[in-house]
Every structure is written in C-alpha cells, then in structure tokens.
Amino acid sequence: MASLDIQNLSAGYGDKQVLSDINLSVKQGEMIALLGPSGCGKTTLLNALCGFHAVSDGEIRFGDKDITQLAAEKRNITMVFQSYALWPHMTVSQNVGYGLKVRGISAAEISQRVDEILKVVNLEGLQNQKVTDLSGGQRQRVALARALVIQPDILVLDEPLSNLDAKVRLQVRHEIKSLQKRFGFTSLIVTHDQEEALVMADRIAVLNQGKIEQVGTSEEVYHQPKTPFIADFMGADNHILWSQKDTEQQIYFRSEKTEVLPDSSQQHSLPAFSDKGLQLSGKVIQSAFFGHSYRVSVDCEGQIIYAVHDDYLEPEVNVHLRVAKRALHVYQRE
C-alpha cells in the first residue's frame, strides 16, 4: 500500500525560512496530527503537501511517485479548510459534487455519489438546501463530504473544528475519526488543540519553530515528551529549575499529578528532589473551582505551583506538595 514520505523538506516566504529539514512518513490509512503553537509552520507544511506553496528543498513522495513539483490539481490530495470554503450560492449537492463536475464525471454518477456520501455524513435529505441555511456542524459535514466524494489519496484538514462550539466539536471530531477508519484514507490534521490531537490521531508530530521535535503515539508524546518545549506544550504546566552540584535541571510536571497535603508543622525544610520524587512547601494563594475539582495555586518561595485538589483550600494555608518520580519530566538545562 502507498505511503506518504516527506524528506528533508524546507520552505519559506521570501527571505523568511518557515520549515527546516522536515522528515515525516505517513502510512496508508494513518491519521497524523500536526500539533504546535501558532506560527510554527503547520499550515505551511499542509500547503506544501497540497501543492499550494513551493518548497525550497526536499521531496514529497506518495508511494514510488515524486509529487514535489506536481501541480496541486494533479496530486489527488484534498483539503478541508478552517473556514469550510463552501460556495454560499450553491446547494448542498452542488457544493459536494463540484469536484466531480470539474473532473468530467457524468451527471448521473455525480448524483449517485453525492447521495451516497451525504448518507455517510448524516446529511441525507438536505441535498437541495442552501449551505447558508445550515448549522456550523452541518457545514463542516458538507466540507468533509465534498473532500471525500472525489476519493482522494490523502485528506488534509486545517483546524477543521475551530469554528464549532464545544459540544458540536466533540461530536464532529469523533465522526471524522470514524470516517477515516471506515474509508481508510491517509490523513493529516492540523490543530493547536492537544486534546483534539490525542483523541483523533494515530500519531502526533509536534512542531516548534519550523522543525519537528517529536513524532509518536498519543501516549508517547503525552507521557514521554522528548524536550522541555513538548512537555510544556502538552500540558506540564509546572516548571522549576533544580541546581545540584555543577548541573542545573529543568523539571516539568502536571497540576493534576501534584498531590496537596496539609502542613501543620510550620517547618519549611522542603523543597526536596530524590528518587522518590519532588516535594515542595508553600502557602495557598487561591482555589479556583473547575466543576469537578479545584485548581489550587501555591506560592513556593516565590514560585507559583499549580495543583488539582478535591476540596477548597483557604488562602494563606500552609501545604506540602508531592509529585511522584514517574510524573516528572526532567531535562538537563543547556
């Protein structure tokens, strides 16, 4: 089965280098999420893949075919845009069937394939509706149907759920994943939402400043971040520096992994870092209610550390914080 291989790819805009030495392989039927902060090069990589943006170096191959210099319309790669890019004057059927029409498919076959794909995306019966009369979730399904109906080799999605409200976003992301498994298409999805990437992708590629810092499964990237940037970006919201002898270490850990214990001793012999983990002491600043728990901020000798706790804690209360060794991400500071 054909796979997508991006080799030593670089691209930019004028004198500005955006992507540097990108290497990524995507197996047939796999969904990879491109995750990273705004400006890291995610969308530029998608545009280069689709043929919308020229590359300055490297290759893009699909199977044994080099598609680096192919025109966009000859790559059989379709993109679902953040804005959906639907034609407001057209009906649902006209939008979905447009790609088939420009390929010279007969009207009868277009009608049949459009009806079939609309059933798949739960839009049956809306063929003659104007897209301007649809909800955000329905418009997203129209965009998906238009992309899928031409049976692309690769489907790319550029933050496809960012315009949807939270409830609809949860529903549609599971629908997209179900469609990907059902049809077996190869897919790349750009997102800045860590949870979205963890739920939808078979693997995640984390980009930072135009380079891929780590590629791995959701579990690998979440639990075994290779760099301080990835630890921070994937939700390790606490960060301390630990000096020991001639070395300085950066220690990252998550608030939900930080245990809060009462401190009645008034003795502040902590912090301590050992094979058992990390221990800190400090005073509560505030407890913010998050529905199922409280996010507690603690002043530990001038550094704010966050923890998740079941109960409300009064400001100025002394507490110990404890984090198990397995929950710490430790890096040598350069």
QUIMOSUL-V725637 format. One record per helix or strand. SS is the DSSP state (A for helix, B for strand). FROM is the first residue (numbers start at 1). LEN is the number of residues. If there is no record, write none. Layout:
ss = {SS,SS}
from = {FROM,FROM}
len = {LEN,LEN}
//
This chain:
ss = {B,B,B,A,B,B,A,B,B,A,A,B,A,A,B,A,B,A,B,B,A,A,B,B,A,B,B,B,B,B,B,A,B}
from = {4,16,31,42,57,65,72,77,91,92,107,130,131,136,154,166,186,194,203,211,218,228,238,247,255,259,272,277,294,303,318,325,329}
len = {10,11,5,9,6,2,3,4,1,11,14,1,3,13,5,18,6,7,6,6,6,6,7,7,3,4,3,13,7,7,7,3,4}
//
